[in-house]
Amino acid sequence: MLKKIIKKIKNRNKEYRILREKQILLDRRKRFLEGGSEPWSPGYNEYKVDYIIKSINNPDFLKKIENKQLVSNYGCKLDERVIEYPWIFSKLDKNEGKLLDAGSTFNFDFIVNHPLLSNKKITILTFAPESNCFHNNGISYVYDDLRNIPFKDDLYDIIISQSTIEHIDMDNSIYGYDLGHNIEIGKKSFEYLKAIQEMIRVLKPKGQLLLTFPFGKFENHGFFQQFDDEMLSKIKNQFENLGTYSIDFFKYEIEGWCFSDKDELKNVISYNPHSGKGKLNDGAAHCRSVACIHFIKS
């Protein structure tokens, strides 16, 4: 009898804790909206996650992305994640397969529990352990450098690399680690090409690589670089004779995120929320334009 009472109390405490956590999140989102929806203000992250969850779980919206249609006022005052995730999920299919997350942008419960990933064996490759861990979901974690991926050739059906390659060979101390870097502010690093070569190597024939990164006017912000047309061209050269690819471009404007084209983005600058560089009056939270590449290996 006592054991049942203790169990009942524990269950009630657990339910109360869950309800309390939900209420805290709701309060933060409300505070963000009531505070003018200023990027990175209290409640911003909670609001953004909600926005992403609704987007990637809306089949009609994903279909619009696939058909290059975007609703008006989509993602106002939110960073590029709100368009990158839906673009990626619009490309995923229901087939079984091995998926490599090259950069650990899938290491969240709202991502790993998505229906489109339920039948995929996921490996997350990143530099160092993170607080989120989903071993119970069957997720595998490997810690290494993307320029030297420790897997055999032709292993993965899908590789996701979302806004990761722009940090390669840069000052990553902001994320709690730094493998060393020699690139001066204002200079370009092309070390990311080694990572792309490795991703192509471990991708199966007919497998797909979904690659996103900031694109526009070249900028070196220390911890990331924004790619320009020269840097994009070098990526396209890596795909030559190895498969087919398509590129979608997105641009942030005061009305939100929309489809764009390469030429329209050549002078677009990013906003660095850590330094304040590039801040304008458009409500941009970070990068104002991204390139999204869908590569299929021959």
JOTA-V153903 format. One record per backbone hydrogen bond with DSSP energy under -1.0 kcal/mol. NH is the residue of the N-H (numbers start at 0). CO is the residue of the C=O. E is the energy in kcal/mol with one decimal. If there is no record, write none. Layout:
nh:NH co:CO e:E
nh:NH co:CO e:E
This chain:
nh:4 co:0 e:-2.0
nh:5 co:1 e:-2.6
nh:6 co:2 e:-2.5
nh:7 co:3 e:-2.4
nh:8 co:4 e:-2.4
nh:9 co:5 e:-2.4
nh:10 co:6 e:-2.4
nh:11 co:7 e:-2.2
nh:12 co:8 e:-2.6
nh:13 co:9 e:-2.4
nh:14 co:10 e:-2.6
nh:15 co:11 e:-2.7
nh:16 co:12 e:-2.4
nh:17 co:13 e:-2.4
nh:18 co:14 e:-2.5
nh:19 co:15 e:-2.8
nh:20 co:16 e:-2.5
nh:21 co:17 e:-2.3
nh:22 co:18 e:-2.3
nh:23 co:19 e:-2.2
nh:24 co:20 e:-2.1
nh:25 co:21 e:-2.4
nh:26 co:22 e:-2.5
nh:27 co:23 e:-2.1
nh:28 co:24 e:-2.4
nh:29 co:25 e:-2.4
nh:30 co:26 e:-2.3
nh:31 co:27 e:-2.1
nh:32 co:28 e:-2.2
nh:33 co:29 e:-2.7
nh:34 co:30 e:-1.4
nh:35 co:32 e:-1.3
nh:36 co:31 e:-2.4
nh:40 co:37 e:-2.1
nh:43 co:40 e:-2.5
nh:46 co:42 e:-2.4
nh:47 co:43 e:-2.8
nh:48 co:44 e:-2.6
nh:49 co:45 e:-2.0
nh:50 co:46 e:-2.1
nh:51 co:47 e:-2.5
nh:52 co:48 e:-2.8
nh:53 co:49 e:-2.3
nh:54 co:50 e:-1.8
nh:55 co:51 e:-2.8
nh:56 co:52 e:-1.1
nh:57 co:54 e:-1.3
nh:61 co:57 e:-2.3
nh:62 co:58 e:-2.0
nh:63 co:59 e:-1.6
nh:64 co:60 e:-2.0
nh:65 co:61 e:-2.3
nh:66 co:62 e:-1.9
nh:67 co:64 e:-1.8
nh:68 co:63 e:-3.6
nh:77 co:74 e:-1.8
nh:81 co:78 e:-1.8
nh:82 co:79 e:-1.5
nh:83 co:79 e:-2.4
nh:84 co:80 e:-2.0
nh:86 co:82 e:-1.9
nh:87 co:83 e:-2.5
nh:88 co:84 e:-2.8
nh:89 co:85 e:-1.9
nh:90 co:87 e:-1.4
nh:98 co:120 e:-2.9
nh:99 co:157 e:-2.7
nh:100 co:122 e:-3.1
nh:101 co:159 e:-3.0
nh:102 co:100 e:-1.5
nh:102 co:124 e:-1.7
nh:107 co:105 e:-2.1
nh:110 co:107 e:-1.2
nh:111 co:107 e:-2.7
nh:112 co:108 e:-1.6
nh:113 co:110 e:-2.1
nh:116 co:113 e:-2.0
nh:117 co:114 e:-1.2
nh:119 co:116 e:-1.6
nh:120 co:96 e:-2.2
nh:122 co:98 e:-2.6
nh:123 co:139 e:-3.1
nh:124 co:100 e:-2.5
nh:125 co:141 e:-2.1
nh:136 co:133 e:-1.4
nh:137 co:134 e:-2.1
nh:138 co:133 e:-1.7
nh:139 co:121 e:-2.4
nh:141 co:123 e:-2.6
nh:143 co:125 e:-1.6
nh:147 co:144 e:-2.1
nh:150 co:148 e:-1.4
nh:153 co:200 e:-2.4
nh:154 co:201 e:-1.6
nh:155 co:201 e:-2.9
nh:156 co:97 e:-1.5
nh:157 co:97 e:-2.1
nh:158 co:207 e:-2.3
nh:159 co:99 e:-3.0
nh:160 co:209 e:-2.8
nh:166 co:163 e:-2.2
nh:169 co:166 e:-1.7
nh:170 co:221 e:-2.5
nh:171 co:169 e:-1.2
nh:174 co:171 e:-1.9
nh:175 co:172 e:-1.6
nh:176 co:171 e:-1.4
nh:186 co:183 e:-2.4
nh:192 co:189 e:-1.5
nh:193 co:190 e:-1.3
nh:195 co:191 e:-1.9
nh:196 co:192 e:-2.3
nh:197 co:193 e:-1.9
nh:198 co:194 e:-2.3
nh:199 co:195 e:-2.4
nh:200 co:196 e:-2.0
nh:201 co:197 e:-2.1
nh:203 co:155 e:-3.3
nh:205 co:296 e:-2.4
nh:206 co:203 e:-2.4
nh:207 co:156 e:-2.3
nh:208 co:294 e:-2.9
nh:209 co:158 e:-3.0
nh:210 co:292 e:-2.5
nh:211 co:160 e:-2.3
nh:212 co:290 e:-1.7
nh:214 co:288 e:-1.8
nh:215 co:226 e:-2.7
nh:216 co:267 e:-2.6
nh:218 co:225 e:-1.3
nh:220 co:223 e:-2.9
nh:222 co:220 e:-1.4
nh:224 co:165 e:-1.3
nh:225 co:218 e:-2.7
nh:226 co:213 e:-2.0
nh:231 co:227 e:-2.3
nh:232 co:228 e:-2.6
nh:233 co:229 e:-1.6
nh:234 co:230 e:-1.1
nh:235 co:231 e:-2.4
nh:236 co:232 e:-2.0
nh:241 co:238 e:-2.4
nh:243 co:295 e:-2.1
nh:245 co:293 e:-1.6
nh:247 co:291 e:-2.7
nh:249 co:289 e:-2.4
nh:250 co:257 e:-2.7
nh:251 co:287 e:-3.9
nh:252 co:255 e:-2.3
nh:255 co:252 e:-2.4
nh:256 co:73 e:-3.2
nh:257 co:250 e:-2.0
nh:259 co:248 e:-2.7
nh:264 co:261 e:-1.5
nh:267 co:264 e:-1.8
nh:270 co:285 e:-2.0
nh:271 co:276 e:-3.2
nh:275 co:271 e:-3.1
nh:278 co:275 e:-1.5
nh:289 co:249 e:-1.9
nh:290 co:212 e:-2.7
nh:291 co:247 e:-2.7
nh:292 co:210 e:-3.5
nh:293 co:245 e:-2.7
nh:294 co:208 e:-2.7
nh:295 co:243 e:-3.1
nh:296 co:206 e:-2.3
nh:297 co:241 e:-2.8
